[in-house]
Amino acid sequence: MANAPAFDWICGELERLTSLDTLEARGTLRLSLKKTGLEARSVSPAQLAVVVGRILGDELRDRGIENADQVCEDLVTSLESHAPAASAEESPEEVFRRLGGS
């Protein structure tokens, strides 16, 4: 099954902003999604913003990306204005609940 357009888009941005290659970027983002119970094939831009803002930074630091926090901030900003829309209906609040947050 194909990935959500927002997933593919953010992986490209992650490659552009870091030293990660295609497989590393996609795998790192998939691991972050897995921690929240989301899947690459159905994730929405709003859900990605939550995952990037809360989880991806730790994954990037684990992979030696020194400016992980700035990369995540840039990705969230880009998601808000450039990411393709997706069909998933889950709200960011639902993702937070699954994470045990708010």
Rosetta silent file (secondary structure, phi, psi, omega in degrees, C-alpha in Angstrom):
SEQUENCE: MANAPAFDWICGELERLTSLDTLEARGTLRLSLKKTGLEARSVSPAQLAVVVGRILGDELRDRGIENADQVCEDLVTSLESHAPAASAEESPEEVFRRLGGS
SCORE:     score description
SCORE:     0.000 S_00000001
   1 L     0.000  143.718 -177.841    0.000    0.000    0.000 S_00000001
   2 L   -71.683  154.368  175.972    1.216    3.499   -0.820 S_00000001
   3 L   -78.879  157.258  173.941    2.348    5.981    1.798 S_00000001
   4 L   -64.535  144.475  179.039    0.354    9.092    2.605 S_00000001
   5 H   -54.929  -38.010 -179.321    1.466   12.098    0.547 S_00000001
   6 H   -65.306  -36.061  177.963    2.381   13.975    3.738 S_00000001
   7 H   -64.382  -49.456  179.844    4.681   11.129    4.831 S_00000001
   8 H   -59.995  -40.988 -178.252    6.526   11.097    1.505 S_00000001
   9 H   -64.621  -47.708 -176.808    6.794   14.879    1.530 S_00000001
  10 H   -68.053  -31.515  175.652    8.178   15.115    5.069 S_00000001
  11 H   -63.188  -41.251  176.415   10.725   12.366    4.352 S_00000001
  12 H   -61.911  -41.674  177.743   12.034   14.440    1.458 S_00000001
  13 H   -65.915  -38.868  178.864   12.288   17.463    3.725 S_00000001
  14 H   -63.102  -40.464  175.575   14.047   15.394    6.388 S_00000001
  15 H   -63.341  -42.681 -177.352   16.639   14.315    3.814 S_00000001
  16 H   -65.127  -37.941 -173.744   17.104   17.898    2.666 S_00000001
  17 H   -89.621  -11.501 -176.582   17.578   19.272    6.196 S_00000001
  18 L  -130.872 -178.474  176.471   19.808   16.512    7.607 S_00000001
  19 L   -90.750    6.122 -179.451   22.594   14.170    6.611 S_00000001
  20 L   -72.224  141.529  174.156   20.177   11.222    6.527 S_00000001
  21 L   -86.061 -177.297 -175.218   19.797    9.358    3.248 S_00000001
  22 H   -57.582  -51.096 -178.146   16.438    8.207    1.881 S_00000001
  23 H   -64.671  -40.199  179.502   16.279    4.925    3.780 S_00000001
  24 H   -65.219  -43.567 -179.526   17.469    6.479    7.034 S_00000001
  25 H   -63.174  -47.252 -178.887   14.968    9.334    6.827 S_00000001
  26 H   -65.691  -42.556  179.899   12.050    7.041    6.038 S_00000001
  27 H   -65.767  -40.852  178.747   13.038    4.508    8.682 S_00000001
  28 H   -63.020  -44.130  179.392   13.520    7.154   11.358 S_00000001
  29 H   -68.020  -38.861  177.419   10.123    8.669   10.649 S_00000001
  30 H   -61.261  -41.140  177.686    8.473    5.223   10.560 S_00000001
  31 H   -62.694  -40.502  177.978    9.930    4.438   14.008 S_00000001
  32 H   -63.661  -42.666  178.345    8.559    7.721   15.330 S_00000001
  33 H   -63.835  -41.569 -179.113    5.137    6.948   13.864 S_00000001
  34 H   -58.190  -37.397  179.703    5.199    3.448   15.316 S_00000001
  35 H   -62.720  -22.502 -179.566    5.641    4.876   18.816 S_00000001
  36 H  -103.945   -3.224 -178.856    2.304    6.658   18.416 S_00000001
  37 L    82.142   14.005  179.505    0.464    3.834   16.699 S_00000001
  38 L   -96.886  161.927 -179.907    0.265    5.699   13.398 S_00000001
  39 L  -124.298  147.350 -178.722    1.104    4.339    9.965 S_00000001
  40 L   -61.073  -28.103 -176.193    2.889    5.937    7.027 S_00000001
  41 L   -76.496  -16.968 -174.557    0.048    5.012    4.680 S_00000001
  42 L  -132.566    7.265 -175.731   -2.598    6.994    6.525 S_00000001
  43 L   -73.548  140.464  179.011   -0.889    9.743    8.553 S_00000001
  44 L   -97.651  163.957  175.858   -2.157   13.300    8.098 S_00000001
  45 H   -57.416  -39.460  179.359   -0.120   16.517    8.167 S_00000001
  46 H   -64.263  -41.018  177.753   -1.633   17.398   11.555 S_00000001
  47 H   -66.265  -41.955  177.707   -0.641   14.025   12.981 S_00000001
  48 H   -60.665  -38.765  179.055    2.851   14.361   11.533 S_00000001
  49 H   -59.617  -40.092  178.234    3.214   17.763   13.166 S_00000001
  50 H   -66.183  -47.162 -178.981    2.533   16.166   16.550 S_00000001
  51 H   -63.034  -45.110  179.241    4.954   13.298   15.925 S_00000001
  52 H   -62.951  -43.922 -177.428    7.667   15.628   14.629 S_00000001
  53 H   -69.896  -28.792 -173.901    7.186   18.040   17.517 S_00000001
  54 H  -108.253  -27.948 -169.682    7.158   15.432   20.255 S_00000001
  55 H  -123.013  -41.175 -171.828    9.097   12.356   19.155 S_00000001
  56 H   -58.504  -34.780 -179.394   11.230   12.829   16.059 S_00000001
  57 H   -56.467  -43.716  178.304   13.798   15.040   17.813 S_00000001
  58 H   -64.176  -40.618  179.263   14.887   12.201   20.102 S_00000001
  59 H   -64.368  -40.238  179.253   15.155    9.832   17.149 S_00000001
  60 H   -66.704  -42.591  177.843   17.278   12.341   15.249 S_00000001
  61 H   -61.439  -39.092  177.122   19.581   12.914   18.237 S_00000001
  62 H   -60.263  -24.361 -178.667   19.990    9.130   18.543 S_00000001
  63 L  -100.193   12.495  174.233   21.260    9.193   14.957 S_00000001
  64 L    82.655   16.112  177.438   23.792   11.946   15.601 S_00000001
  65 L   -83.424  110.252 -173.238   21.859   14.882   14.162 S_00000001
  66 L   -71.340  -34.967 -177.739   23.136   17.803   16.248 S_00000001
  67 L   -98.723   39.112 -174.156   20.524   20.386   15.259 S_00000001
  68 H   -56.952  -42.943 -178.488   17.576   18.027   15.805 S_00000001
  69 H   -63.867  -42.158  178.987   15.387   20.572   17.608 S_00000001
  70 H   -66.599  -40.206  177.473   15.816   23.171   14.865 S_00000001
  71 H   -59.483  -45.645 -179.272   15.143   20.564   12.172 S_00000001
  72 H   -64.053  -41.735  176.933   11.917   19.568   13.919 S_00000001
  73 H   -60.441  -44.168  179.127   10.817   23.199   14.269 S_00000001
  74 H   -63.311  -39.663  179.967   11.493   23.758   10.564 S_00000001
  75 H   -66.453  -42.422  178.894    9.572   20.612    9.643 S_00000001
  76 H   -63.070  -43.776  177.947    6.531   21.589   11.707 S_00000001
  77 H   -60.745  -44.639  178.787    6.521   25.058   10.145 S_00000001
  78 H   -63.567  -39.836  179.431    6.805   23.551    6.675 S_00000001
  79 H   -58.914  -39.811 -177.389    4.017   21.081    7.393 S_00000001
  80 H   -64.108  -29.842 -174.317    1.670   23.905    8.259 S_00000001
  81 H  -115.341  -19.121 -172.598    2.111   25.633    4.933 S_00000001
  82 H  -123.304  -21.291 -173.032    3.398   23.166    2.349 S_00000001
  83 L   -67.065  143.444  176.704    2.523   19.565    3.123 S_00000001
  84 L   -67.315  148.257  178.870   -0.050   17.842    0.937 S_00000001
  85 L   -69.385  156.209  177.972   -3.404   17.117    2.525 S_00000001
  86 L  -131.040  171.392 -175.316   -4.275   13.597    3.616 S_00000001
  87 L   -94.875   -6.852 -178.137   -7.436   11.666    4.235 S_00000001
  88 L   -64.900  145.130 -174.842   -6.850   10.651    7.870 S_00000001
  89 L  -107.912   -6.645 -176.268   -9.407   12.042   10.296 S_00000001
  90 L   -70.152  134.358 -178.462   -7.665   11.655   13.669 S_00000001
  91 L   -83.420  161.460  175.431   -7.025   14.936   15.442 S_00000001
  92 H   -58.354  -33.855  179.352   -3.770   15.965   17.096 S_00000001
  93 H   -62.217  -36.937  178.077   -5.547   15.707   20.448 S_00000001
  94 H   -67.140  -36.071  176.954   -6.252   12.025   19.777 S_00000001
  95 H   -65.904  -43.738  177.746   -2.571   11.448   19.051 S_00000001
  96 H   -57.668  -43.815  179.543   -1.658   13.192   22.331 S_00000001
  97 H   -60.271  -42.325  179.480   -4.057   10.950   24.206 S_00000001
  98 H   -64.420  -33.428  178.357   -2.498    7.865   22.678 S_00000001
  99 H   -75.222  -12.120 -176.982    0.930    9.173   23.725 S_00000001
 100 L    85.865   11.505 -179.560   -0.335    9.595   27.271 S_00000001
 101 L   -77.173 -128.999 -174.839    0.068   13.360   27.039 S_00000001
 102 L   -48.404    0.000    0.000   -2.710   15.848   27.554 S_00000001
